[in-house]
């Protein structure tokens, strides 16, 4: 079982809403990154997850406004791998040069297909920037690498032999398995030859015995098919997932997202101190002019900005609900009733996830694989009132 968009809500799904990768990156605290991953990995395991799809170190963000640099990504990402893999397999992503969301997948319109964007990168830039953090995470022992949606020098990442066989498995000596980003596979035998070991969530290229047929017809080397299997199975055993006490699907867990499952509260009370510290250390004071902070009981205080107060949160259908975040579901998976009575009304309303959790003007929490729904929102105004 893979963990992708499944940590929906602290209230309904029994998991913590951890500080974002960017927020922890702003702390420059590798110990904090490790703690965060350690607690998060334990939650994944309790939920029956085998592979946690993270941490993300690509895109790296090459500009100051775009995100952390490769060095910081590598240091904090490596500690995240170590923390996660105390419980589950870590799948580091997205390999490689995955630098934009726009057009990162092919676009089909009127019978014509436009291929995804291509990151055209020279050898020096690849090694000094884009590969740098992956090197640190591979050396930290990551069991899985996810290839990205984009093309690399005009070849899709999940069928790019230079990237997977040459750089990752060759130069970095990666011994685990490579998994595609979801529906990121665009060829059959070519992707296998290029180094892809597992296609997710399904594969029209591999799911009907095509690989065995290719071996029997000498279109695929038998040693390559054996290598694919060995990498996956060796990683399974390396991280103790054959242990009798490892949570299995079917024991309080859904074998399919459309089936009900037993509610499991995976939160560890010991995580509270770390969660608070993650929130605190990610805030950065740019310049404290004339020692204005900390505040010393001012007579008047003005707070400016849309995010000064808790605004209405977005709900599909252009409805706004004051002060509470909505549970949203994947657009391409339809409405999912998890068998929890608390979700019955929400599921019947056909809410759609993968829309950002936004207010009218403020992004409360990001979307995609790392998204979650906070149990509550504490605005600056509310916090200052409580402090006062």
For each residue, the residues with C-beta under 8 A, 3 or more apart:
1: 48 49 50 51 249 253
2: 49 50 51 53 91 200 201
3: 6 7 44 47 49 51 52 53 88
4: 53 182 369
5: 8 330 353 354 368 369 371
6: 3 13 47 49 257
7: 3 13 15 17 43 371 372
8: 5 12 13 327 353 372 373
9: 12 13 15 327 372 373 375
10: 13 14 15 16 17 267 372 373 374 375
11: 342 373 375
12: 8 9 327 340 342 343
13: 6 7 8 9 10 338
14: 10 47 263 264 265 266 267
15: 7 9 10 43 47 266 267 372
16: 10 39 40 43 267 271 275
17: 7 10 365 372 373 374 375
18: 36 39 40 275 278 372
19: 23 24 36 275 278 279 282
20: 23 24 282 365 366 370
21: 24 25 55 56 370
22: 25 26 67 68 282
23: 19 20 26 27 278 279 282
24: 19 20 21 27 29 32 33 36 76 278 281 282
25: 21 22 28 67 68 72 73 76 282
26: 22 23 281 282 283 284
27: 23 24 32 33 278 281 282
28: 25 72
29: 24 32 33 281
30: 33 34 75 76 79
31: 34 35 79
32: 24 27 29 35 36 274 277 278 281
33: 24 27 29 30 36 37 76 77 79 80 83
34: 30 31 37 38 79 80 82 83
35: 31 32 38 39 83 274 277 278
36: 18 19 24 32 33 39 40 80 83 274 278
37: 33 34 40 41 55 79 80 81 82 83 84
38: 34 35 41 42 83 84 86 87
39: 16 18 35 36 42 43 83 268 270 271 274 275
40: 16 18 36 37 43 44 52 83 84
41: 37 38 44 45 52 83 84 85 86 87 88 90
42: 38 39 45 46 86 87 266 268
43: 7 15 16 39 40 46 47 266 267 268
44: 3 40 41 47 49 52 84 87 88 266
45: 41 42 48 49 87 88 246 247
46: 42 43 247 264 266
47: 3 6 14 15 43 44 247 253 264 266
48: 1 45 247 248 249 251 252 253
49: 1 2 3 6 44 45 52 88
50: 1 2 88 89 236 241
51: 1 2 3 88 89 90 91 143 144 179
52: 3 40 41 44 49 84 88 89 90 91
53: 2 3 4 91 93 146 369
54: 80 84 90 91 92 93 369 370
55: 21 37 76 77 80 81 84 90 92 137
56: 21 59 92 93 94 369 370
57: 60 73 74 77 92 93 133 134 137
58: 93 94 95 96 97 98 99 130 133 134 148
59: 56 66 67 94 98 99 100
60: 57 67 68 69 70 73 99 129 130 132 133
61: 66 67 68 69
62: 66 99 129
63: 66
64:
65:
66: 59 61 62 63
67: 22 25 59 60 61
68: 22 25 60 61 72 73 76
69: 60 61 72 73
70: 60 73 74 128 129 130 132 133
71: 74 75 132 133
72: 25 28 68 69 75 76
73: 25 57 60 68 69 70 76 77 132 133 136
74: 57 70 71 77 78 132 133 135 136 137
75: 30 71 72 78 79 136
76: 24 25 30 33 55 68 72 73 79 80
77: 33 55 57 73 74 80 81 92 133 136 137 140
78: 74 75 81 82 136 137 139 140
79: 30 31 33 34 37 75 76 82 83 140
80: 33 34 36 37 54 55 76 77 83 84 90
81: 37 55 77 78 84 85 90 92 137 140 141 142
82: 34 37 78 79 85 86 140 141
83: 33 34 35 36 37 38 39 40 41 79 80 86
84: 37 38 40 41 44 52 54 55 80 81 87 88 90
85: 41 81 82 88 89 90 141 142 143 239
86: 38 41 42 82 83
87: 38 41 42 44 45 84
88: 3 41 44 45 49 50 51 52 84 85 239
89: 50 51 52 85 143 144 176 235 239 241
90: 41 51 52 54 55 80 81 84 85 137 142 143 144
91: 2 51 52 53 54 142 143 144 145 146 179
92: 54 55 56 57 77 81 95 134 137 138 142 144 145 146
93: 53 54 56 57 58 98 145 146 148 181
94: 56 58 59 98 146 147 148 149 157 181
95: 58 92 98 134 145 146 147 148 157 163 164 168 178
96: 58 126 130 131 134 148 152 157 163 167 168
97: 58 119 121 126 130 148 150 152 157
98: 58 59 93 94 95 104 119 148 149 150 157
99: 58 59 60 62 119 150
100: 59 103 104 117 150
101: 104
102: 117
103: 100 107 114 116 117
104: 98 100 101 116 117 148 149 150
105: 116 149 183
106: 113 114 115 116 186
107: 103 113 114
108: 111 112 113 114
109: 112 114
110:
111: 108
112: 108 109
113: 106 107 108
114: 103 106 107 108 109
115: 106 118 151 156
116: 103 104 105 106 149 150 151 156
117: 100 102 103 104 150 151
118: 115 150 151 152 153 154
119: 97 98 99 150 151 152 153
120: 153 154
121: 97 125 126 130 152 153
122: 125 126
123: 126 127
124: 127 128
125: 121 122 128 129 130
126: 96 97 121 122 123 129 130 131 167
127: 123 124 131 132
128: 70 124 125 132
129: 60 62 70 125 126 132
130: 58 60 70 96 97 121 125 126 134
131: 96 126 127 134 135 167 171 172
132: 60 70 71 73 74 127 128 129 135 136
133: 57 58 60 70 71 73 74 77 136 137
134: 57 58 92 95 96 130 131 137 138 145 168 172
135: 74 131 132 138 139 172
136: 73 74 75 77 78 132 133 139 140
137: 55 57 74 77 78 81 90 92 133 134 140 142
138: 92 134 135 141 142 145 168 172 173 174
139: 78 135 136 172
140: 77 78 79 81 82 136 137
141: 81 82 85 138
142: 81 85 90 91 92 137 138 145 174 176
143: 51 85 89 90 91 176 177 235 238 239
144: 51 89 90 91 92 176 177 178 179 235
145: 91 92 93 95 134 138 142 168 174 176 177 178 179
146: 53 91 92 93 94 95 178 179 180 181
147: 94 95 157 158 160 163 164 178 179 180 181 184 196
148: 58 93 94 95 96 97 98 104 157 158 181 184
149: 94 98 104 105 116 157 181 184
150: 97 98 99 100 104 116 117 118 119 156 157
151: 115 116 117 118 119 154 155 156 157 160
152: 96 97 118 119 121 155 156 157 160 162 163
153: 118 119 120 121 160 162
154: 118 120 151
155: 151 152 159 160 162
156: 115 116 150 151 152 159 160 184 186 187
157: 94 95 96 97 98 147 148 149 150 151 152 160 163 184
158: 147 148 164 180 181 184 185 186 191 194 196 199
159: 155 156 185 186 187 190 191 194 196
160: 147 151 152 153 155 156 157 163 164 194
161: 164 165 166 193 194 195
162: 152 153 155 165 166 167
163: 95 96 147 152 157 160 166 167 168 195
164: 95 147 158 160 161 167 168 169 178 194 195 196
165: 161 162 168 169 170 194 195
166: 161 162 163 169 170 171
167: 96 126 131 162 163 164 170 171 172
168: 95 96 134 138 145 163 164 165 171 172 174 178 195
169: 164 165 166 172 173 174 178 195
170: 165 166 167 173
171: 131 166 167 168
172: 131 134 135 138 139 167 168 169
173: 138 169 170
174: 138 142 145 168 169 178
175: 231 234
176: 89 142 143 144 145 231 235
177: 143 144 145 197 198 228 231 232 235
178: 95 144 145 146 147 164 168 169 174 195 196 197 198 231
179: 51 91 144 145 146 147 196 197 198 199 200
180: 146 147 158 183 184 185 191 196 198 199 200
181: 93 94 146 147 148 149 158 184 200
182: 4 200 201
183: 105 180 201
184: 147 148 149 156 157 158 180 181
185: 158 159 180 191 196 199 203 205
186: 106 156 158 159 191
187: 156 159 190 191 205
188: 191 192 205 206 210 211 214
189: 192 193 210 211 214 219 220
190: 159 187 193 194
191: 158 159 180 185 186 187 188 194 196 199 205
192: 188 189 196 206 211 214 220 224 225 228
193: 161 189 190 220 221 224
194: 158 159 160 161 164 165 190 191
195: 161 163 164 165 168 169 178
196: 147 158 159 164 178 179 180 185 191 192 199
197: 177 178 179 227 228 231 232
198: 177 178 179 180 228 232
199: 158 179 180 185 191 196 202 203 205 206
200: 2 179 180 181 182
201: 2 182 183
202: 199 207
203: 185 199 206 207
204: 207
205: 185 187 188 191 199 210
206: 188 192 199 203 210 211
207: 202 203 204 210
208:
209: 212 213
210: 188 189 205 206 207 213 214
211: 188 189 192 206 214 215 220 225 228
212: 209 215 216 225
213: 209 210 216 217
214: 188 189 192 210 211 217 219 220
215: 211 212 218 219 220 221 222 225
216: 212 213
217: 213 214
218: 215
219: 189 214 215
220: 189 192 193 211 214 215 224 225
221: 193 215 224 225
222: 215 225 226
223: 226 227
224: 192 193 220 221 227 228
225: 192 211 212 215 220 221 222 228 229
226: 222 223 229 230
227: 197 223 224 230 231
228: 177 192 197 198 211 224 225 231 232
229: 225 226 232 233
230: 226 227 233 234
231: 175 176 177 178 197 227 228 234 235
232: 177 197 198 228 229 235 236
233: 229 230 236 237
234: 175 230 231 237 238
235: 89 143 144 176 177 231 232 238 239
236: 50 232 233 239 241 242
237: 233 234 240 241 242
238: 143 234 235
239: 85 88 89 143 235 236
240: 237 243 246
241: 50 89 236 237 246
242: 236 237 246
243: 240 246
244:
245:
246: 45 240 241 242 243
247: 45 46 47 48 251 252 253
248: 48 251 253
249: 1 48 253 254 255
250: 253 255
251: 48 247 248
252: 48 247 261 262 264
253: 1 47 48 247 248 249 250 261 262 264
254: 249 257 258 259 260 261 338
255: 249 250 259
256: 259
257: 6 254 333 336
258: 254 336
259: 254 255 256 339
260: 254 337 338 339 340
261: 252 253 254 264 338 339
262: 252 253 339
263: 14 340
264: 14 46 47 252 253 261
265: 14
266: 14 15 42 43 44 46 47
267: 10 14 15 16 43 271
268: 39 42 43 271
269: 272
270: 39 273
271: 16 39 267 268 274 275
272: 269 275 276
273: 270 276 277
274: 32 35 36 39 271 277 278
275: 16 18 19 39 271 272 278 279
276: 272 273 279 280
277: 32 35 273 274 280 281
278: 18 19 23 24 27 32 35 36 274 275 281 282
279: 19 23 275 276 282 283
280: 276 277 283
281: 24 26 27 29 32 277 278
282: 19 20 22 23 24 25 26 27 278 279
283: 26 279 280
284: 26
285: 288 293
286:
287:
288: 285 291 292 293
289: 292
290:
291: 288
292: 288 289 295
293: 285 288
294:
295: 292 298 301
296:
297:
298: 295 301
299:
300:
301: 295 298 384
302:
303: 308 380 381 384
304: 308
305: 308
306: 311 359 360 361 362
307: 311 359 361 362 379 380
308: 303 304 305 379 380 381
309: 379 380 381 382
310: 322 323 377 379 381 382
311: 306 307 322 359 360 361 362
312: 320 321 322 323 359 360
313: 320 321 322 323 324 325 326 357 358 359 364 377
314: 320 326 355 356 357 358 359 360
315: 318 319 320 321 326 351
316: 319 326 328 350 351 352 355
317:
318: 315
319: 315 316
320: 312 313 314 315 360
321: 312 313 315 324 326
322: 310 311 312 313
323: 310 312 313 376 377
324: 313 321 376 377
325: 313 357 364 365 373 374 377
326: 313 314 315 316 321 351 357 373
327: 8 9 12 343 346 351 353 373
328: 316 351 352 353 354 355 357 373
329: 333 334 335 336 347 351 352 353 354
330: 5 333 334 336 353 354
331: 352 353 354 355
332: 354
333: 257 329 330 336
334: 329 330
335: 329 347 348 350 351
336: 257 258 329 330 333 347
337: 260 343 344 347
338: 13 254 260 261 343
339: 259 260 261 262
340: 12 260 263 343 344
341: 344
342: 11 12 346
343: 12 327 337 338 340 346 347
344: 337 340 341 347 348
345: 348 349
346: 327 342 343 349 351
347: 329 335 336 337 343 344 350 351
348: 335 344 345
349: 345 346
350: 316 335 347
351: 315 316 326 327 328 329 335 346 347
352: 316 328 329 331 355
353: 5 8 327 328 329 330 331 367 371
354: 5 328 329 330 331 332 367 368
355: 314 316 328 331 352 358 367
356: 314 363 365 366 367
357: 313 314 325 326 328 363 364 365 366 367 371 373
358: 313 314 355 362 363 364
359: 306 307 311 312 313 314 362 363 364
360: 306 311 312 314 320
361: 306 307 311
362: 306 307 311 358 359
363: 356 357 358 359 366
364: 313 325 357 358 359 374 377
365: 17 20 325 356 357 371 372 373 374
366: 20 356 357 363 370 371
367: 353 354 355 356 357 371
368: 5 354 371
369: 4 5 53 54 56
370: 20 21 54 56 366
371: 5 7 353 357 365 366 367 368
372: 7 8 9 10 15 17 18 365
373: 8 9 10 11 17 325 326 327 328 357 365
374: 10 17 325 364 365 377
375: 9 10 11 17
376: 323 324
377: 310 313 323 324 325 364 374
378: 382 383
379: 307 308 309 310 382 383
380: 303 307 308 309 383 384
381: 303 308 309 310 384 385
382: 309 310 378 379 385 386
383: 378 379 380 386 387
384: 301 303 380 381 387 388
385: 381 382 388
386: 382 383
387: 383 384
388: 384 385
